[in-house]
Amino acid sequence: MFRTIRNHKYLSRGIVTPLAISVFFGLALSASAAANAADDGHSRGPAPTIVFVHGGWADSSGWNQEITNLEQRGYPVIAPANPLRDLASDSAYIRSVLQAISGPIVLVGHSYGGAVISNAAVGVPNVKALVYIAAFAPDKGESLVQLVTMNPGTQIGPATLDFRPYPLADGGTGTDLYLKKSAFHDAFAGDLPLKVTDQMQATQRPFSNEAFQSPSGEPAWKTIPSWYMVATQDHAIPPATERFMAARAHAAVVEVSASHVAMISQPEATTRLILEAARSVR
């Protein structure tokens, strides 16, 4: 069930006219584009749109290198902002983004973004593949807090979080969760330089306690083919829990030596996994 993806004298004498140069380079570029399309397995149809969904304590910029890699291969990409308020409304928002896209979709989620894509893809028939990057893949009724405490190893908890109130539209008060500076590097991104993780911690987007505790609905991974990247040095979601969720979803699995932010520290491996999912779409 577990498998590893491997890092995979023509001009005559005289003056060459501008027309000849343009024809030459035009043919070369066309050949190159055709070769890229064939290599990515989409020479017989349009490439799917890749939609990235980030998790808590992050934003869409975490996908920057994957976006560049995929756009260079001709894939349309969108990375909307995940509201991070509660699982039901966040999923409804991402679902609205998906419903505005024509053609096949490969939906990619990191961390809490995995719970969101599991719910958002339900009832959207053109979502053809789900890709989980060190992500939650809850079953119906499960919350993030249940899954993160399923196995030992997480460094996410009351001692590493700041709880900050914020006003709700109905006049009530919600609670945002922030990762403390003292914990951010080791718990979230231990394979990135401290200078980088200090910036990430200062600019983190919190997610609400409601999102952390919301029960999932019926997940899309029960009906949509899935791929999963296990981060073996993850101190947010224990790797044993990631393997459990991947096996339950019958996902194709790759393991990388990475922290929770595998998409930042291992962008090439992440891109390869997304490409494998994209090539399965016809």
N, C-alpha and C positions, 0 to 999 in steps of 0.2 A: 504494500500500500504506500509506503514511503519511498520516494525516489528523488534523486538529485538531478537538477538541471545543470548541465555543464556549459562553462563559458565557451560559448561557441565562436623610311624614305618614301612617303606616299605622294608628296607634292612635286609636280614637275618644275623644271627651271623656269624662271621668269617671275613676274610680279603676281603674288597671290591676291586676288580681289577680295574686298570685304564680303561679297556675296559668298565666295567659297568658304571663307572663315566661318560666316554665320551658319552655313549649311553643315559644315563639319561639326561645330560645337552643338548645333541643334540636334544632330543625329546622336552625338555622344551623350547629351543630356537625356534624350529620349530613351536611349539604350540603358543608361544608368537608372532612370526612374522605373523602367520595366523590370530591370534586374532586382531592384529593391522591392517592388510589388510582388514579384514571384517569390523572392526570399521570404517575405512575410506571409505568403500563402493567400494573398488576396487579389491575384491576377484575374480571377473569375468573377469578382464582385466588389462592391464598395467596402472599404475598410470600416470596421465598427468605430463608433465614437467611444473614447475612453473617458469615463467620468470618475474623478477622484473625490473621496470624501475623507476629510481629516478628522481627528479625534480631539479630545480635550487637551488643554495646555499647549495647543499648537494652532496653526492656521494652514491655509492652502500652500504657502510658500515651501512647506516641507516636501512638496512633490516637484519642486522646480527642475531637478535634474531628469526625473522621469518624463516630465512634460517635454523638455528639450529633446530627449532621446526619441520619444514617440513622434513628435512633430517632424523631426528630421526624416523619419521613415514614412511620412505621409498620413499619419493617423490624426483625425480631428480629436481635440482634447478640451475638456472643460473641468475646472476644479472649483465648484461653488463653495461659498462660506457655509459651514455647518453652524446653525444657530446655537447649539449646545444648551438648550433650555430644558427640554424633556424629550424622551424617546419618541412618543407619539407625534408631537408637533414637529420635531426635527425630521422624522421620517416622512411626514406629510409634505414638508417643504422640499426635501430632496426628491420625493416622488413627483412633485410638480415640475421640477427641473427635467426629470427623465421624460415626462409626458410631452415636453416641448421638443424633444429630439426625434427626428425621423431616422429610420434605419436601425441596425443592430447596435447594442450597447454592451460594453464590458464595464462593469461597475466595480470599483476598487475602494476598499476602506481600510483605514488604519485605526487601531485601538477602539475607542468608542464608535468611530466611523464604521466599524464592522457590524455593530449592533444596528446602526442606522441603515446600512445597505440591506441587511437581512430583512428589515421591515419595509423599507422604501420600494424594493423591487417587486413586492407582492402585487399582483394585478397589472404589472407593466410587461406585456408580452414580448417587447423587443429587447428586454434585458436578457442576454444570452449567456452571460458568464459572470460569476462573482469571484473576486480576488481579495483575499484577506491577508493583510500584512501585519503580523503580530497583533491580531485584531480579535475582538469579541465576536463570537458567532453563537448567540444565545438561542435556546429552544423556547418554545412558548411558555410564558410564565416566569422565566428566569430573568434576574437582574444582574447588572455588572457587579454589584457587591457580593452576590452569591458566587459568581464565577471567579472573582479575583481572590476570594478566600477559600476556594475549593482545595487548593494545594498550598503547602508552605513555599515561601520564597518572595512574596511581594513586599516591596518597601513602601507601598501606598497605604496610608492609614491615618488615624487621628494625629499621630506624632509628626507626620511629615506634611500635613495639610493646614492651611489657614482657611477658616470659615468666615466669609464676609456676607452680610445681609445685603439684599437689593430689593427695590420696590417692585411689586407685581402690578399688572394693569388693573386688577380687580381691587386694589387697595391693600392686599396682603403683603407678606414679606417672604421672599425666597432666600436661599443660601447658595452662594457661589463657592466652589472649591478651587483653591490655588495651591500649587506645589511650592513649599518653602524653598528659599534659596539654598539653605543648608542641605536639602535633600535632592534638589533637582538633578544635578549631574549624575549621582550614583543610581537614583531610582529610575530616571527617565532616559538618560542619554550618556551612559558611562563610557562609550567609545568615541565621543566627540571631545574636542579641546575645551578646557574649562572656560576659556574666554568666550567661546561660542555658546556654551550652555548658560553662562551668566546672562548673555543677551537674550537667549530664548526664555529664560526665567523671567526677565524683566518685561518682556513683551507677550508673555503667555496669555492666551484667551482662556479664561476659566470656564468650567462647565458646572452646571447646577447640581446640587445634591439630588434634586428631583430626577435628573437624567441618570445619575449614578444608581438610583434605587428603582427606576421605572421597570415594570415587568415587560418582557418582549411579547409581541404578538406572534402569530404563526410565521415562522421564518421562511424566506425564499430559498434558502439552501436545500430545502427538502425537495424542490422541484427544478432548480437551476444548477447546472454543473458549476463546481467550485474548485478553486485553487487556494492553497494556504502556504504562507511563509512563516515558519517557526523561527523565532529569534532565540538562540540558545543561551544568550547572556542577558535575557530580559529580566529586569528586576521590578517591573510593573505588573505584567501578567506572567505568572510562572510558566516556563516552557512546558511543564507537564500538563498544565491546563490548556495551553495552545494545542498540544498534540491530541488531547482528548476532544477538543472542539473540532479539529480538522478531521479526525477519524470518524466522529459522529456525522459530519457533513459529507463523508465519502469524498473528501477533497483530494486532489493531486497535491502532494506536499514536497516542499523543498525546505531544508534547514540551513541556516546561515549563522555564523558566529557574529552576533550583533546584539546591541542593546535594544530597547523598546523602539527606538526610532530607526529601524532597519532601512527604511526608505531613504534616510539621509546618509547613514554610514555605509550602506550597501546598495547604491542606486543602480548599478549595472545588474546585479543579481535580481533586484526588484523588477527592473525593466524586462529581463529575460522571462520572468514568471508571467508578467502581464502579456508579453508577446505570445507565450505558449497558449494562454487563454484566448487571445485575439485570433490566433491561427485556427482555433477550433470552431470559430464562428463562420458559417457559410450563408 
